[in-house]
Amino acid sequence: MDSFAELDNLVSLITNSAQQVKTGFQKLGLPFPSLDDLEPHALDTAHVPAELQYAIRCIQGACTQLSTLVTTPQQALTIRGMSHYNSSCLGVVTQAKIPDLLKGHPDGVHISKLAEATKIDQGKLGRVLRFLVTKHVFKEVKNDVFANNRLSIMLLADSPLWALTGVSSDENLRASTALYDHLADPTTTSSTASQFAPWSRAMGYDGNLWDFYQKVDPARGKRFGVAMIGFSSLSKFDSMLHGFPWKSLPEGTTVCDVGGGIGHITMHFAKACPQIRVVLQDLPPTVEQAKGFWKESAPEIVEQGRVSFVSMDFIKESPVPEQDIYYLKHIIHDWADPDSITILTNIKKVMKPTSRIIVQEFVLQSAARETEGEGSLITQAPEPLLPNFGEGKILHYTTDLAMLNLVNAKERTLQEFATLGKQCGLELAHVWDCGESSALEFRKKE
């Protein structure tokens, strides 16, 4: 066997996929982005066609696999073992609002001025920034002079990604330090209780993250709500609209946004689909925050009476009855199976025969190639890549670990979703490809 086969195949895959990316951009009539860009590219928020997204995932997976292949195990493991510095350094620059200080200065700002503005030691701040520049976040235009680039400009303090990075470098990073202790402790290793998550252990808090946000630190809870807007942008609103046929729903369709936070997703749907009506349901403090958000961001929808706000605890109560669609966007992944069954069962109690539940989530794939069963229904990457695309879908797996660390929950495979539905008397009727995420349609079993 040719010992260079994997190397050659990966290089070929990267080359061919890069050509497919070029073709994809040309078909769309769009320029290719540069790291030096300071304005969003059209595809940063728009739907990415399936063939272009496939090529991008192949490049991401193949580049990481190729880099690992040609690197010594010692170096590869050390680099991965120290990846937490990505989060900690991003936490520094977002809290210090470095992107805001660099805004409007395309030629850069000297580290001495950044240190003066932030009251952070010049040498230490410079080391943090240079680490991030090496990761292609910010750029160093000349020695000790830093400027924004396409990545860092997304971290301005008024951006939802600023809040998301804050949660990642705070709650997520703290929780990850207690992961082994959580797994090795016989009293918590098999527990699905959210109050026994690694985050609770790391914080020394006798309760779960949601209780902490409500009772102890509402400011962090508010930041988490904004962070979820940033998280949703990873899935892209347009891709979610494109994947499930929201625009073709009949006039007067009611969509109950179960646990929808401040409703940023269904607001986007309501703006694009004037025929639908939204019922937003969440805990009372969140619903109050949502009322202000909709009044400011979508006053016309509020004035038209196409949105209503109803407080609810979906663990203890059922949502508004007999809605056409019950929509759960990244809700089920916050809860282990027992609570997820409770949530879905509470919805099933109030469904009419034609009601549908649309669960929008990441769908995990096995890293082993599958030729039959539910796993084979999801697109698999070409060899020699891992069938789950490796780095090309790493967001799904980092989010899975975030769910474990924060609330003792998880992302799920298609088989796990189907099993979850069966336990509630629901059948998985359809899976809609929405780009990064999937929309899983559940109906009552006849």
N, C-alpha and C positions, 0 to 999 in steps of 0.2 A: 504494500500500500504506500502511496506517495505521502511522505511525512509532511509535505507542504500543502496538502489538499485543503485542509481547513483554512489555512492562511489565504490561499489563492481564492477559495470560494467566498470568503468574507470580503476580500478586496473587490471581487467581481460584483458581489451583491451591493456593496456601497456605490460602486461606479454606475451600475445599472439603475439603482434607486435614485441616485443624484440626477441622472438624466430624466427619470420620470418626474422628479420634482420640478426640474426646469420646464418640462413639457406642461405640467400642471399649471404653473404660474403663467406660461405663455397663453394657454387656453383661456385663462381667466383675465388676461390682459393686464396683469399686475406686475410691478417691479419686484425684484427680489430684495428682501430687507437687508440692512447692514447693522452691525453692532453699534455703529456710531449714530444711528437714527435716534432722534429725540422726540419723534411723534409716533403714535401707534400706527402699525401697518393694518391695512384693510382686513387681513386674515387673522389678526390678533383676537378679534371678537366675532368675526363672521364664520359661517359654516364652511368647513374644509371638505371638499369632495372626497368620497371614500377612497378612490384610487390614489389621491395625493396623500391622504392621511396614512394609507398603507405604506407608501414609499417612505414617508417620514419616520414611521415606526421602525421600518427595516433599517434605516440609517442609524437611528438611535441605538437599536439593539446590536447591530453589527459593529458599530464603532466601539462600543463598550466591550463587546466580546473580543474584538481584535486587539484592543489595548490590553485587556487582561491576558490574552494569549501570548503577547510578546513581552510582557512584564514578568519579573520574577515573582514567585508566590509571596516571598517576604515583603516586597514592596507593595504588591497589590493588597495584601491583608492589612499592612500598616496604614495605607492610604484610606482604606475603607473603615478601619478601626478608629480613625481620627476624623471621620466625616461630621461628627457633632460640632466641629468648629465652624462649619458652614452656618449652622443655626445660631451659634453664639455670636459670631461676628455680624450676621445680619440683624440680630437683636440689638447690637450696639448701634449700628448706623440708623436703624429705624427709630429707636428711642431717642437718639441724639439728633434725629431729623437732618442727617447729612445730605440726602437728596434735595431737601428743600433749600439748604444753604448753597447748594451748587446750582440750583435752578437759575437760568438766565445768565450763566457764566460758561459759555461753550469753550472758552479758552482755559478754563479751570480756575481753581482757588488753591492758594498755597496752604499747606498743612498748618502753618502757624496761625492763619486766620480762622481755620476751622477749629483749632484747639482753643483759641480765644473765645469763639462764639459758644462752644459747648462746655468749656471749663474742664476738658479732658486733656490729660498729659499729651503733648504733641508727639513724642516718640511712640507712645503706645497706640494712639489713634492712628498714626501713620502705618504702623505694622498691621493693624486690623484692616485698613483700607487696601494696603498692598496685597494682603491675602485675598481679599475679594476681587481685586483687579486681576489677579492670577486666575481666578475663577470666572473671569469675564463679566463681573459686576463692577461698574465704574470703569474709568480708564485713567491712566497716569500720563498726562500729556507731556510732561517733562518731570525731572526729578522732584518729588515732593509736591507736585501740582496735580490735583485730581479734578476730574470732571464727570458729569453724568454720561451714561450711554443708554442704549435701548432697554437694558434690564433695570438699571438703578432708577430711571425716571418713572418706573412703575411703582416705586416705593415712596412717593410723595405722601405726606401725612393725611391728605384728603382722599387717598386711594384705598379701596377695600383690601388691596393686597398688602398695604401697610399694616392693617389690622390682622390679616391672616398671618403675616410674618411675625407679628407680635405674639400671637397664640402659639405658633410653631416654636419660637425661641423662648417662650415662657412656659406655659402649661405643658406643651408636648415635651420639651427638653427636660424639664423637671421630672416628669413622669417616667421618662426613659431610664433615669438613673436607678429606678426601683424595680425594673422589669425582672431581673434575675431573682431578686428577693421574693417578688410576687410568685414567680414560677416555682421556686424551690420550697416555698412554705407549704406544707401539706394542708394547711387550713384555707389557703387561697388558690392553690394551683388549679383546682377543678371548679372553683366557684364561678358563677355567672353573675353574682351580685355586683351592681355598679359601685357600691360603697367600698368594695374590696379591690378596686382597680389599682394599678401601680401609682397612679396620680395621687389617690387618697393616702397611700402609704408614704409617698415622698413628701407630701405636705403635712403629714401627721393630722389629717382631718378625718373626723369620724362621720363621714357622710359622702355623698357622691358629688360630682362636678356640678350638676344642675342645682343641687341644694346650696352649694358654695356660692354660685353666681347669684342666687336669689337672696340668700340670708346673710352672707358675709361680705361679698365684693361685687355689688351691682355694676361697678365701673368695668370690671373685667367681663362681666356678663354682657354688657352693652358692646364692648369691643368684640366679643365672640359673635354677636349678632351681625356686626358689620363684616367680620372675617368670613362669615358664611356667604356673603355676597361675593367676596373675593374667591372663595372656594368654588362657588357656582360658575364663576367666569372661566375656570379651568375646563368645565364641561361645555361652555359657550351656549348662550341663550339661543342663538340662531340654529345651532346643531340640534338642540332639544326641540325647537319648533319644526325643524326639517325632518327629524326622525319620526316623531309621532304626529299623526294628521290633525293637529289642533285646528288648523285653518279651515278644514273641511267639516268641522263639527256643525250640526244644525243650529239654526237660530234659537236662542234661549237656553242653550246647554249650560247647566250649572256645574261648576267645578269647585269642590270643597277642598281647600288647601289645608290638609291635616298636619298640624305641627309646622306650619309654613313660616315661622319666624315673623319677620316684618313684611313678608309677602313679595320680596323682590322678584321672584321667579314668575309667579302668577300675574304680577303687574305687567311684566314683559309680555306674557301671553295675552292679557286683556287688551293691551295697546295694539298688538298685532292682529287680534281676533275680536272685532267689535261685537260678534254675535254671542260671546260667552259672558256669563255672570260668575263672579268669584265670591265664595264664602271663606274668609280667612279665620282659622281656628288655632289658637295656641293659649299658653298660660296668660292670666290677666295682665301682668306687667308688660309682656311682649306685645299683646294686642293693643295696649295703650300706646306703646312706641310705634306700632304699625299704623295706627290712625294718623299720627302726625306725619309719618313717612309718605303715606298715600296722598294726604292732603297737599303736601308740598310737591311731590313728584308726579302725581297723576290726578290733579284736581278735577279734570273733566270726567274721569271715570267715577269719582266720588259724587260729583254733581248729577251724573246720569243714573245714579243708584245702582251701578253694576258691581259694586263691591259692598259686602257687609262684614262685620267683625263680631265674632262670637267666641267668648272665652271658653276654654275647655282643657281638662287634663286627660289626654287620650289613654292614659293607663287606667284611670278610674271611670271614665265616661265614654259614651258613644258620641260621634259627631252629629251634626244636623242631619236628620233622616232624609232618605229618598232623593239624594243628589245623583246626577247623571254620572259624574266622575268624582272619585275620591283620590286625590293626588298626594303622594308622599315622596318628597324630594330629599334623598339622603336622610331619611328618618329611621328606617329599619336598621341601618348599619350602626345606629347609636345604641342599639339594644340587643342583648343576648336573646336566644330563642324563646325562653319563657315569656319575657315581656313583649317580644315581637308577636308572638301568638296572641297575647292579650290585646294588643293594638289592632291587629287584623280582625280578630274575633269581634271586638267592639264595633268595628266598621261593618262587618258582615251582618250584625244584628239589625242595622238600619238601612241596608241596601234594598232597593226595589229589584225586581227580576232583571231589569235591563241595566242596572248600575255596573260600573266597572271600577276596579281599583288599579291605578297606574302607579307603580313603584319605580322611581327613577334612581338607579344605583349603578355603581361599578359592578361588573361581573368578573370574578376571579377565574383564571384558568390554571389547570395543572401545568407544571413544568415538564411533564412527560407527555409525549405525543399520544393523542387519542384518536381512534378510528371508528368508535361506535359510542352510543349513549349521548347524554345531553352535552358532554364536553366537546364532542365532535361537531356540534351545531354552531359553535363560535369559531370565527376565522382564526386559523393557526398560522404562525409565521413559517416561511420557507426554511428548509435546512440550509446551512448548519445552525441557524438560530434556534434558541429555545422556542418551543411552540407557543409560549405565551408572550413572545417578542422581547423577553428580557427587559433591558432598560427602556425599550419602547413603550412599555406599559407599567413602568416602575411606580407611577403615581398610585395605581390600584393597590399595590402591596405596601407602600409606605402609609397609605391611608388605613389599610387594614391594621397595621401595627399601631397607628395613632388611636384607632378605636379600642384596641386592646389596652393601651397605656392609659387612656383618659377615662374610659367608662366600662371597661371589661366587656366590650362588644366586638363586632367583627364585620368585615365585608364577606360576601358569600359567593359560592359557585352557583351555576345555573341549577344543578341538582339540589343544592341546599335550598334555593328559593322554591323549587317545585315541591320539595318535602315540607317546607314551612307552610306553603299554601294548603297542601293536603291535610295537615294537622288542624287547619281552621275551616275545613269544608270548602276550600276554594281550589280552582284549577288554574294552572298557568296556561292561558289561552294563546298568548302571542308574545314575542320578544321583538322590540323595535330597536334598531341600531341608531343611536343618537350620537355617534362619534365617540367621545371619551367614555360616555356612560351609555346605559341601555334603559329602555322603558319596558318594564315587565307588566303585562296586562293580566289581571286576575279577575275571574268571574265566579259567581256562585255555582257550585256543582248542581246539575239538574237532578 
